[in-house]
């Protein structure tokens, strides 16, 4: 289990979704990076939010589909 987070460089906090490592996650990150990487949004996978205070506060999103929509809406 891991968390995929999307962080806007100039803003505090991030959005996050609980997910699993694997090809599906890789494909999702690649898809989203094509849309937002050059617009100031960083995508990162982390093991547990409590270990990464620099991304706080975390807004947890329930589903990957909702997460994708929110990430695209950041730009």
Phi and psi in degrees as GROMACS dihedral restraints (atoms count N, CA, C in turn):
[ dihedral_restraints ]
;  ai    aj    ak    al  type     phi  dphi    fc
    3     4     5     6     1  -150.9    20    10
    4     5     6     7     1  -180.0    20    10
    6     7     8     9     1  -125.1    20    10
    7     8     9    10     1   135.1    20    10
    9    10    11    12     1   -99.5    20    10
   10    11    12    13     1   126.3    20    10
   12    13    14    15     1  -120.0    20    10
   13    14    15    16     1   152.5    20    10
   15    16    17    18     1  -122.5    20    10
   16    17    18    19     1   123.7    20    10
   18    19    20    21     1  -125.1    20    10
   19    20    21    22     1   125.0    20    10
   21    22    23    24     1   -80.7    20    10
   22    23    24    25     1   128.6    20    10
   24    25    26    27     1   -55.5    20    10
   25    26    27    28     1   -42.4    20    10
   27    28    29    30     1   -93.5    20    10
   28    29    30    31     1     5.4    20    10
   30    31    32    33     1  -120.8    20    10
   31    32    33    34     1   155.4    20    10
   33    34    35    36     1   -85.6    20    10
   34    35    36    37     1   145.2    20    10
   36    37    38    39     1    88.4    20    10
   37    38    39    40     1   176.1    20    10
   39    40    41    42     1  -158.8    20    10
   40    41    42    43     1   172.4    20    10
   42    43    44    45     1  -110.4    20    10
   43    44    45    46     1   150.4    20    10
   45    46    47    48     1  -145.1    20    10
   46    47    48    49     1   152.9    20    10
   48    49    50    51     1  -139.2    20    10
   49    50    51    52     1   138.9    20    10
   51    52    53    54     1   -78.4    20    10
   52    53    54    55     1   133.6    20    10
   54    55    56    57     1  -151.5    20    10
   55    56    57    58     1  -171.1    20    10
   57    58    59    60     1  -124.0    20    10
   58    59    60    61     1   147.2    20    10
   60    61    62    63     1   -65.0    20    10
   61    62    63    64     1   155.4    20    10
   63    64    65    66     1   140.9    20    10
   64    65    66    67     1  -172.9    20    10
   66    67    68    69     1   -63.0    20    10
   67    68    69    70     1   -36.8    20    10
   69    70    71    72     1   -62.7    20    10
   70    71    72    73     1   -42.6    20    10
   72    73    74    75     1   -65.5    20    10
   73    74    75    76     1   -43.5    20    10
   75    76    77    78     1   -58.8    20    10
   76    77    78    79     1   -44.0    20    10
   78    79    80    81     1   -64.2    20    10
   79    80    81    82     1   -40.5    20    10
   81    82    83    84     1   -64.0    20    10
   82    83    84    85     1   -45.2    20    10
   84    85    86    87     1   -62.9    20    10
   85    86    87    88     1   -43.3    20    10
   87    88    89    90     1   -61.8    20    10
   88    89    90    91     1   -45.1    20    10
   90    91    92    93     1   -60.0    20    10
   91    92    93    94     1   -48.2    20    10
   93    94    95    96     1   -69.8    20    10
   94    95    96    97     1   -37.8    20    10
   96    97    98    99     1   -61.0    20    10
   97    98    99   100     1   -35.0    20    10
   99   100   101   102     1   -62.0    20    10
  100   101   102   103     1   -29.1    20    10
  102   103   104   105     1   -91.9    20    10
  103   104   105   106     1   -29.5    20    10
  105   106   107   108     1  -128.5    20    10
  106   107   108   109     1   -12.5    20    10
  108   109   110   111     1   -59.5    20    10
  109   110   111   112     1   -38.6    20    10
  111   112   113   114     1   -86.8    20    10
  112   113   114   115     1     9.6    20    10
  114   115   116   117     1  -117.1    20    10
  115   116   117   118     1    19.6    20    10
  117   118   119   120     1    85.2    20    10
  118   119   120   121     1    21.6    20    10
  120   121   122   123     1  -116.8    20    10
  121   122   123   124     1   127.9    20    10
  123   124   125   126     1  -104.5    20    10
  124   125   126   127     1   132.7    20    10
  126   127   128   129     1  -107.7    20    10
  127   128   129   130     1   130.9    20    10
  129   130   131   132     1  -141.0    20    10
  130   131   132   133     1   143.3    20    10
  132   133   134   135     1  -103.4    20    10
  133   134   135   136     1   137.4    20    10
  135   136   137   138     1  -132.7    20    10
  136   137   138   139     1   158.8    20    10
  138   139   140   141     1   -80.5    20    10
  139   140   141   142     1   -40.5    20    10
  141   142   143   144     1  -157.1    20    10
  142   143   144   145     1   134.6    20    10
  144   145   146   147     1   -58.4    20    10
  145   146   147   148     1   -34.7    20    10
  147   148   149   150     1   -64.5    20    10
  148   149   150   151     1   -18.4    20    10
  150   151   152   153     1   -87.8    20    10
  151   152   153   154     1    -7.9    20    10
  153   154   155   156     1  -128.1    20    10
  154   155   156   157     1    73.3    20    10
  156   157   158   159     1   -64.5    20    10
  157   158   159   160     1   -23.2    20    10
  159   160   161   162     1   -65.6    20    10
  160   161   162   163     1   -15.4    20    10
  162   163   164   165     1   -98.7    20    10
  163   164   165   166     1    -2.5    20    10
  165   166   167   168     1   -68.1    20    10
  166   167   168   169     1   154.8    20    10
  168   169   170   171     1   -76.8    20    10
  169   170   171   172     1   150.7    20    10
  171   172   173   174     1   -94.5    20    10
  172   173   174   175     1   132.2    20    10
  174   175   176   177     1  -105.9    20    10
  175   176   177   178     1   109.5    20    10
  177   178   179   180     1   -81.0    20    10
  178   179   180   181     1   129.2    20    10
  180   181   182   183     1  -104.3    20    10
  181   182   183   184     1   140.1    20    10
  183   184   185   186     1   -75.0    20    10
  184   185   186   187     1   -38.3    20    10
  186   187   188   189     1  -127.6    20    10
  187   188   189   190     1   156.4    20    10
  189   190   191   192     1   -65.0    20    10
  190   191   192   193     1   -37.5    20    10
  192   193   194   195     1   -61.3    20    10
  193   194   195   196     1   -44.6    20    10
  195   196   197   198     1   -65.5    20    10
  196   197   198   199     1   -37.8    20    10
  198   199   200   201     1   -60.9    20    10
  199   200   201   202     1   -47.6    20    10
  201   202   203   204     1   -58.3    20    10
  202   203   204   205     1   -44.8    20    10
  204   205   206   207     1   -60.7    20    10
  205   206   207   208     1   -43.6    20    10
  207   208   209   210     1   -66.0    20    10
  208   209   210   211     1   -39.8    20    10
  210   211   212   213     1   -63.0    20    10
  211   212   213   214     1   -47.6    20    10
  213   214   215   216     1   -63.1    20    10
  214   215   216   217     1   -34.1    20    10
  216   217   218   219     1   -72.2    20    10
  217   218   219   220     1   -14.8    20    10
  219   220   221   222     1   -66.8    20    10
  220   221   222   223     1   -27.4    20    10
